[in-house]
Amino acid sequence: MSDTAEFDRRMLEALVCPVTQSVLAYDAAAQELVSKTAKLAFPIRSGIPIMLVSEARNLS
């Protein structure tokens, strides 16, 4: 799979923020799942969301 693989939006129904358990927003342009509550953006690589806090970008 390439880095431009499409993220399956149906996954959003099952995924929650690992920090707050809140819903995530999909940012297609940045290829990230955003937790507004935790102020973190989790990267999507090769169509796979990386739900590790250590890999997340801080949105502060």
PDB file of N, CA, C and O in Angstrom:
ATOM      1  N   MET A   1       0.829  -1.183   0.000  1.00  0.00           N
ATOM      2  CA  MET A   1       0.000   0.000   0.000  1.00  0.00           C
ATOM      3  C   MET A   1       0.874   1.247   0.000  1.00  0.00           C
ATOM      4  O   MET A   1       1.915   1.266   0.656  1.00  0.00           O
ATOM      5  N   SER A   2       0.486   2.247  -0.694  1.00  0.00           N
ATOM      6  CA  SER A   2       1.259   3.482  -0.733  1.00  0.00           C
ATOM      7  C   SER A   2       0.826   4.418   0.382  1.00  0.00           C
ATOM      8  O   SER A   2      -0.168   4.159   1.060  1.00  0.00           O
ATOM      9  N   ASP A   3       1.561   5.501   0.578  1.00  0.00           N
ATOM     10  CA  ASP A   3       1.204   6.486   1.592  1.00  0.00           C
ATOM     11  C   ASP A   3      -0.070   7.224   1.241  1.00  0.00           C
ATOM     12  O   ASP A   3      -0.646   7.894   2.098  1.00  0.00           O
ATOM     13  N   THR A   4      -0.525   7.120   0.007  1.00  0.00           N
ATOM     14  CA  THR A   4      -1.731   7.817  -0.407  1.00  0.00           C
ATOM     15  C   THR A   4      -2.950   6.909  -0.384  1.00  0.00           C
ATOM     16  O   THR A   4      -3.988   7.272  -0.937  1.00  0.00           O
ATOM     17  N   ALA A   5      -2.858   5.744   0.234  1.00  0.00           N
ATOM     18  CA  ALA A   5      -3.997   4.827   0.316  1.00  0.00           C
ATOM     19  C   ALA A   5      -5.159   5.521   1.021  1.00  0.00           C
ATOM     20  O   ALA A   5      -4.973   6.274   1.977  1.00  0.00           O
ATOM     21  N   GLU A   6      -6.338   5.251   0.529  1.00  0.00           N
ATOM     22  CA  GLU A   6      -7.539   5.898   1.059  1.00  0.00           C
ATOM     23  C   GLU A   6      -7.913   5.327   2.426  1.00  0.00           C
ATOM     24  O   GLU A   6      -7.881   4.114   2.636  1.00  0.00           O
ATOM     25  N   PHE A   7      -8.264   6.208   3.340  1.00  0.00           N
ATOM     26  CA  PHE A   7      -8.732   5.828   4.665  1.00  0.00           C
ATOM     27  C   PHE A   7     -10.210   5.451   4.573  1.00  0.00           C
ATOM     28  O   PHE A   7     -10.998   6.174   3.962  1.00  0.00           O
ATOM     29  N   ASP A   8     -10.585   4.336   5.171  1.00  0.00           N
ATOM     30  CA  ASP A   8     -11.972   3.885   5.173  1.00  0.00           C
ATOM     31  C   ASP A   8     -12.742   4.656   6.239  1.00  0.00           C
ATOM     32  O   ASP A   8     -12.564   4.413   7.433  1.00  0.00           O
ATOM     33  N   ARG A   9     -13.587   5.574   5.817  1.00  0.00           N
ATOM     34  CA  ARG A   9     -14.311   6.430   6.763  1.00  0.00           C
ATOM     35  C   ARG A   9     -15.245   5.652   7.692  1.00  0.00           C
ATOM     36  O   ARG A   9     -15.625   6.154   8.750  1.00  0.00           O
ATOM     37  N   ARG A  10     -15.612   4.441   7.308  1.00  0.00           N
ATOM     38  CA  ARG A  10     -16.460   3.626   8.197  1.00  0.00           C
ATOM     39  C   ARG A  10     -15.733   3.288   9.488  1.00  0.00           C
ATOM     40  O   ARG A  10     -16.365   2.975  10.497  1.00  0.00           O
ATOM     41  N   MET A  11     -14.398   3.350   9.459  1.00  0.00           N
ATOM     42  CA  MET A  11     -13.619   3.096  10.677  1.00  0.00           C
ATOM     43  C   MET A  11     -13.906   4.129  11.749  1.00  0.00           C
ATOM     44  O   MET A  11     -13.759   3.843  12.938  1.00  0.00           O
ATOM     45  N   LEU A  12     -14.312   5.319  11.351  1.00  0.00           N
ATOM     46  CA  LEU A  12     -14.589   6.374  12.328  1.00  0.00           C
ATOM     47  C   LEU A  12     -15.679   5.973  13.310  1.00  0.00           C
ATOM     48  O   LEU A  12     -15.687   6.437  14.451  1.00  0.00           O
ATOM     49  N   GLU A  13     -16.589   5.124  12.882  1.00  0.00           N
ATOM     50  CA  GLU A  13     -17.658   4.677  13.772  1.00  0.00           C
ATOM     51  C   GLU A  13     -17.120   3.820  14.911  1.00  0.00           C
ATOM     52  O   GLU A  13     -17.731   3.761  15.978  1.00  0.00           O
ATOM     53  N   ALA A  14     -15.997   3.161  14.703  1.00  0.00           N
ATOM     54  CA  ALA A  14     -15.430   2.262  15.702  1.00  0.00           C
ATOM     55  C   ALA A  14     -14.283   2.893  16.490  1.00  0.00           C
ATOM     56  O   ALA A  14     -14.009   2.482  17.618  1.00  0.00           O
ATOM     57  N   LEU A  15     -13.620   3.875  15.916  1.00  0.00           N
ATOM     58  CA  LEU A  15     -12.452   4.468  16.572  1.00  0.00           C
ATOM     59  C   LEU A  15     -12.835   5.638  17.467  1.00  0.00           C
ATOM     60  O   LEU A  15     -13.708   6.438  17.130  1.00  0.00           O
ATOM     61  N   VAL A  16     -12.168   5.724  18.610  1.00  0.00           N
ATOM     62  CA  VAL A  16     -12.305   6.865  19.511  1.00  0.00           C
ATOM     63  C   VAL A  16     -10.908   7.300  19.940  1.00  0.00           C
ATOM     64  O   VAL A  16      -9.933   6.570  19.764  1.00  0.00           O
ATOM     65  N   CYS A  17     -10.833   8.475  20.493  1.00  0.00           N
ATOM     66  CA  CYS A  17      -9.562   8.988  20.988  1.00  0.00           C
ATOM     67  C   CYS A  17      -9.063   8.083  22.116  1.00  0.00           C
ATOM     68  O   CYS A  17      -9.822   7.795  23.042  1.00  0.00           O
ATOM     69  N   PRO A  18      -7.815   7.632  22.064  1.00  0.00           N
ATOM     70  CA  PRO A  18      -7.290   6.765  23.127  1.00  0.00           C
ATOM     71  C   PRO A  18      -7.087   7.492  24.454  1.00  0.00           C
ATOM     72  O   PRO A  18      -6.919   6.848  25.490  1.00  0.00           O
ATOM     73  N   VAL A  19      -7.101   8.810  24.435  1.00  0.00           N
ATOM     74  CA  VAL A  19      -6.903   9.588  25.658  1.00  0.00           C
ATOM     75  C   VAL A  19      -8.233   9.892  26.335  1.00  0.00           C
ATOM     76  O   VAL A  19      -8.385   9.673  27.537  1.00  0.00           O
ATOM     77  N   THR A  20      -9.202  10.398  25.562  1.00  0.00           N
ATOM     78  CA  THR A  20     -10.460  10.891  26.128  1.00  0.00           C
ATOM     79  C   THR A  20     -11.667  10.015  25.823  1.00  0.00           C
ATOM     80  O   THR A  20     -12.735  10.216  26.400  1.00  0.00           O
ATOM     81  N   GLN A  21     -11.511   9.041  24.920  1.00  0.00           N
ATOM     82  CA  GLN A  21     -12.614   8.194  24.457  1.00  0.00           C
ATOM     83  C   GLN A  21     -13.686   8.999  23.703  1.00  0.00           C
ATOM     84  O   GLN A  21     -14.817   8.539  23.551  1.00  0.00           O
ATOM     85  N   SER A  22     -13.325  10.187  23.240  1.00  0.00           N
ATOM     86  CA  SER A  22     -14.267  11.022  22.487  1.00  0.00           C
ATOM     87  C   SER A  22     -14.194  10.704  20.995  1.00  0.00           C
ATOM     88  O   SER A  22     -13.280  10.017  20.539  1.00  0.00           O
ATOM     89  N   VAL A  23     -15.170  11.211  20.246  1.00  0.00           N
ATOM     90  CA  VAL A  23     -15.218  10.975  18.807  1.00  0.00           C
ATOM     91  C   VAL A  23     -14.065  11.696  18.117  1.00  0.00           C
ATOM     92  O   VAL A  23     -13.507  12.658  18.643  1.00  0.00           O
ATOM     93  N   LEU A  24     -13.723  11.208  16.930  1.00  0.00           N
ATOM     94  CA  LEU A  24     -12.637  11.773  16.136  1.00  0.00           C
ATOM     95  C   LEU A  24     -13.197  12.370  14.860  1.00  0.00           C
ATOM     96  O   LEU A  24     -14.199  11.894  14.326  1.00  0.00           O
ATOM     97  N   ALA A  25     -12.548  13.409  14.378  1.00  0.00           N
ATOM     98  CA  ALA A  25     -12.903  14.019  13.099  1.00  0.00           C
ATOM     99  C   ALA A  25     -11.827  13.645  12.087  1.00  0.00           C
ATOM    100  O   ALA A  25     -10.640  13.608  12.410  1.00  0.00           O
ATOM    101  N   TYR A  26     -12.254  13.371  10.869  1.00  0.00           N
ATOM    102  CA  TYR A  26     -11.325  12.985   9.802  1.00  0.00           C
ATOM    103  C   TYR A  26     -10.922  14.227   9.018  1.00  0.00           C
ATOM    104  O   TYR A  26     -11.775  14.920   8.462  1.00  0.00           O
ATOM    105  N   ASP A  27      -9.631  14.506   8.974  1.00  0.00           N
ATOM    106  CA  ASP A  27      -9.078  15.601   8.169  1.00  0.00           C
ATOM    107  C   ASP A  27      -8.420  14.973   6.946  1.00  0.00           C
ATOM    108  O   ASP A  27      -7.280  14.513   7.010  1.00  0.00           O
ATOM    109  N   ALA A  28      -9.150  14.959   5.829  1.00  0.00           N
ATOM    110  CA  ALA A  28      -8.664  14.303   4.614  1.00  0.00           C
ATOM    111  C   ALA A  28      -7.427  14.993   4.051  1.00  0.00           C
ATOM    112  O   ALA A  28      -6.523  14.322   3.555  1.00  0.00           O
ATOM    113  N   ALA A  29      -7.372  16.314   4.119  1.00  0.00           N
ATOM    114  CA  ALA A  29      -6.245  17.053   3.560  1.00  0.00           C
ATOM    115  C   ALA A  29      -4.941  16.723   4.288  1.00  0.00           C
ATOM    116  O   ALA A  29      -3.895  16.561   3.658  1.00  0.00           O
ATOM    117  N   ALA A  30      -5.010  16.626   5.604  1.00  0.00           N
ATOM    118  CA  ALA A  30      -3.814  16.354   6.407  1.00  0.00           C
ATOM    119  C   ALA A  30      -3.604  14.860   6.648  1.00  0.00           C
ATOM    120  O   ALA A  30      -2.566  14.457   7.173  1.00  0.00           O
ATOM    121  N   GLN A  31      -4.595  14.028   6.262  1.00  0.00           N
ATOM    122  CA  GLN A  31      -4.553  12.588   6.526  1.00  0.00           C
ATOM    123  C   GLN A  31      -4.336  12.334   8.017  1.00  0.00           C
ATOM    124  O   GLN A  31      -3.381  11.671   8.424  1.00  0.00           O
ATOM    125  N   GLU A  32      -5.258  12.885   8.822  1.00  0.00           N
ATOM    126  CA  GLU A  32      -5.197  12.752  10.271  1.00  0.00           C
ATOM    127  C   GLU A  32      -6.594  12.524  10.833  1.00  0.00           C
ATOM    128  O   GLU A  32      -7.598  12.897  10.226  1.00  0.00           O
ATOM    129  N   LEU A  33      -6.632  11.905  12.000  1.00  0.00           N
ATOM    130  CA  LEU A  33      -7.840  11.825  12.799  1.00  0.00           C
ATOM    131  C   LEU A  33      -7.639  12.778  13.967  1.00  0.00           C
ATOM    132  O   LEU A  33      -6.661  12.670  14.707  1.00  0.00           O
ATOM    133  N   VAL A  34      -8.566  13.708  14.127  1.00  0.00           N
ATOM    134  CA  VAL A  34      -8.397  14.786  15.095  1.00  0.00           C
ATOM    135  C   VAL A  34      -9.315  14.589  16.297  1.00  0.00           C
ATOM    136  O   VAL A  34     -10.520  14.377  16.161  1.00  0.00           O
ATOM    137  N   SER A  35      -8.706  14.667  17.471  1.00  0.00           N
ATOM    138  CA  SER A  35      -9.454  14.677  18.722  1.00  0.00           C
ATOM    139  C   SER A  35      -9.443  16.107  19.233  1.00  0.00           C
ATOM    140  O   SER A  35      -8.438  16.578  19.764  1.00  0.00           O
ATOM    141  N   LYS A  36     -10.570  16.797  19.069  1.00  0.00           N
ATOM    142  CA  LYS A  36     -10.654  18.191  19.521  1.00  0.00           C
ATOM    143  C   LYS A  36     -10.586  18.263  21.041  1.00  0.00           C
ATOM    144  O   LYS A  36     -10.045  19.222  21.593  1.00  0.00           O
ATOM    145  N   THR A  37     -11.128  17.260  21.719  1.00  0.00           N
ATOM    146  CA  THR A  37     -11.125  17.231  23.182  1.00  0.00           C
ATOM    147  C   THR A  37      -9.708  17.126  23.733  1.00  0.00           C
ATOM    148  O   THR A  37      -9.343  17.852  24.657  1.00  0.00           O
ATOM    149  N   ALA A  38      -8.913  16.226  23.169  1.00  0.00           N
ATOM    150  CA  ALA A  38      -7.536  16.015  23.635  1.00  0.00           C
ATOM    151  C   ALA A  38      -6.545  16.957  22.957  1.00  0.00           C
ATOM    152  O   ALA A  38      -5.384  17.039  23.358  1.00  0.00           O
ATOM    153  N   LYS A  39      -7.012  17.673  21.918  1.00  0.00           N
ATOM    154  CA  LYS A  39      -6.149  18.563  21.132  1.00  0.00           C
ATOM    155  C   LYS A  39      -4.963  17.804  20.531  1.00  0.00           C
ATOM    156  O   LYS A  39      -3.817  18.248  20.591  1.00  0.00           O
ATOM    157  N   LEU A  40      -5.288  16.623  19.937  1.00  0.00           N
ATOM    158  CA  LEU A  40      -4.290  15.783  19.296  1.00  0.00           C
ATOM    159  C   LEU A  40      -4.768  15.389  17.900  1.00  0.00           C
ATOM    160  O   LEU A  40      -5.965  15.233  17.659  1.00  0.00           O
ATOM    161  N   ALA A  41      -3.813  15.233  16.992  1.00  0.00           N
ATOM    162  CA  ALA A  41      -4.098  14.756  15.640  1.00  0.00           C
ATOM    163  C   ALA A  41      -3.287  13.486  15.409  1.00  0.00           C
ATOM    164  O   ALA A  41      -2.058  13.499  15.471  1.00  0.00           O
ATOM    165  N   PHE A  42      -3.988  12.396  15.142  1.00  0.00           N
ATOM    166  CA  PHE A  42      -3.356  11.097  14.932  1.00  0.00           C
ATOM    167  C   PHE A  42      -3.157  10.873  13.438  1.00  0.00           C
ATOM    168  O   PHE A  42      -4.110  11.003  12.669  1.00  0.00           O
ATOM    169  N   PRO A  43      -1.946  10.541  13.012  1.00  0.00           N
ATOM    170  CA  PRO A  43      -1.673  10.392  11.579  1.00  0.00           C
ATOM    171  C   PRO A  43      -2.308   9.135  10.989  1.00  0.00           C
ATOM    172  O   PRO A  43      -2.541   8.146  11.684  1.00  0.00           O
ATOM    173  N   ILE A  44      -2.578   9.206   9.698  1.00  0.00           N
ATOM    174  CA  ILE A  44      -3.028   8.046   8.936  1.00  0.00           C
ATOM    175  C   ILE A  44      -1.930   7.752   7.934  1.00  0.00           C
ATOM    176  O   ILE A  44      -1.615   8.589   7.087  1.00  0.00           O
ATOM    177  N   ARG A  45      -1.349   6.570   8.026  1.00  0.00           N
ATOM    178  CA  ARG A  45      -0.248   6.184   7.136  1.00  0.00           C
ATOM    179  C   ARG A  45      -0.655   4.951   6.343  1.00  0.00           C
ATOM    180  O   ARG A  45      -1.052   3.938   6.919  1.00  0.00           O
ATOM    181  N   SER A  46      -0.557   5.039   5.045  1.00  0.00           N
ATOM    182  CA  SER A  46      -0.925   3.925   4.157  1.00  0.00           C
ATOM    183  C   SER A  46      -2.346   3.443   4.437  1.00  0.00           C
ATOM    184  O   SER A  46      -2.633   2.248   4.355  1.00  0.00           O
ATOM    185  N   GLY A  47      -3.231   4.384   4.766  1.00  0.00           N
ATOM    186  CA  GLY A  47      -4.622   4.050   5.024  1.00  0.00           C
ATOM    187  C   GLY A  47      -4.896   3.514   6.415  1.00  0.00           C
ATOM    188  O   GLY A  47      -6.034   3.156   6.721  1.00  0.00           O
ATOM    189  N   ILE A  48      -3.875   3.449   7.270  1.00  0.00           N
ATOM    190  CA  ILE A  48      -4.015   2.891   8.615  1.00  0.00           C
ATOM    191  C   ILE A  48      -3.855   3.997   9.657  1.00  0.00           C
ATOM    192  O   ILE A  48      -2.819   4.661   9.687  1.00  0.00           O
ATOM    193  N   PRO A  49      -4.860   4.208  10.513  1.00  0.00           N
ATOM    194  CA  PRO A  49      -4.725   5.208  11.562  1.00  0.00           C
ATOM    195  C   PRO A  49      -3.737   4.744  12.630  1.00  0.00           C
ATOM    196  O   PRO A  49      -3.814   3.613  13.110  1.00  0.00           O
ATOM    197  N   ILE A  50      -2.821   5.617  12.993  1.00  0.00           N
ATOM    198  CA  ILE A  50      -1.827   5.327  14.036  1.00  0.00           C
ATOM    199  C   ILE A  50      -2.333   5.980  15.325  1.00  0.00           C
ATOM    200  O   ILE A  50      -2.187   7.185  15.525  1.00  0.00           O
ATOM    201  N   MET A  51      -2.925   5.167  16.188  1.00  0.00           N
ATOM    202  CA  MET A  51      -3.611   5.687  17.371  1.00  0.00           C
ATOM    203  C   MET A  51      -2.720   5.690  18.614  1.00  0.00           C
ATOM    204  O   MET A  51      -3.193   5.439  19.723  1.00  0.00           O
ATOM    205  N   LEU A  52      -1.462   5.968  18.431  1.00  0.00           N
ATOM    206  CA  LEU A  52      -0.516   6.058  19.546  1.00  0.00           C
ATOM    207  C   LEU A  52      -0.319   7.512  19.924  1.00  0.00           C
ATOM    208  O   LEU A  52      -0.066   8.349  19.057  1.00  0.00           O
ATOM    209  N   VAL A  53      -0.430   7.822  21.203  1.00  0.00           N
ATOM    210  CA  VAL A  53      -0.256   9.192  21.667  1.00  0.00           C
ATOM    211  C   VAL A  53       1.144   9.691  21.312  1.00  0.00           C
ATOM    212  O   VAL A  53       1.325  10.869  21.004  1.00  0.00           O
ATOM    213  N   SER A  54       2.118   8.812  21.354  1.00  0.00           N
ATOM    214  CA  SER A  54       3.506   9.198  21.042  1.00  0.00           C
ATOM    215  C   SER A  54       3.673   9.601  19.571  1.00  0.00           C
ATOM    216  O   SER A  54       4.632  10.297  19.235  1.00  0.00           O
ATOM    217  N   GLU A  55       2.763   9.180  18.692  1.00  0.00           N
ATOM    218  CA  GLU A  55       2.810   9.520  17.280  1.00  0.00           C
ATOM    219  C   GLU A  55       1.926  10.709  16.931  1.00  0.00           C
ATOM    220  O   GLU A  55       1.998  11.230  15.818  1.00  0.00           O
ATOM    221  N   ALA A  56       1.090  11.143  17.874  1.00  0.00           N
ATOM    222  CA  ALA A  56       0.122  12.210  17.610  1.00  0.00           C
ATOM    223  C   ALA A  56       0.796  13.577  17.592  1.00  0.00           C
ATOM    224  O   ALA A  56       1.807  13.816  18.253  1.00  0.00           O
ATOM    225  N   ARG A  57       0.187  14.462  16.804  1.00  0.00           N
ATOM    226  CA  ARG A  57       0.641  15.848  16.726  1.00  0.00           C
ATOM    227  C   ARG A  57      -0.209  16.665  17.706  1.00  0.00           C
ATOM    228  O   ARG A  57      -1.434  16.553  17.734  1.00  0.00           O
ATOM    229  N   ASN A  58       0.476  17.488  18.507  1.00  0.00           N
ATOM    230  CA  ASN A  58      -0.208  18.330  19.476  1.00  0.00           C
ATOM    231  C   ASN A  58      -0.844  19.525  18.772  1.00  0.00           C
ATOM    232  O   ASN A  58      -0.187  20.189  17.969  1.00  0.00           O
ATOM    233  N   LEU A  59      -2.108  19.804  19.062  1.00  0.00           N
ATOM    234  CA  LEU A  59      -2.819  20.900  18.410  1.00  0.00           C
ATOM    235  C   LEU A  59      -2.911  22.161  19.275  1.00  0.00           C
ATOM    236  O   LEU A  59      -3.685  23.065  18.961  1.00  0.00           O
ATOM    237  N   SER A  60      -2.147  22.229  20.336  1.00  0.00           N
ATOM    238  CA  SER A  60      -2.217  23.405  21.205  1.00  0.00           C
ATOM    239  C   SER A  60      -1.750  24.602  20.471  1.00  0.00           C
ATOM    240  O   SER A  60      -1.731  25.700  21.029  1.00  0.00           O
TER     241      SER A  60
END
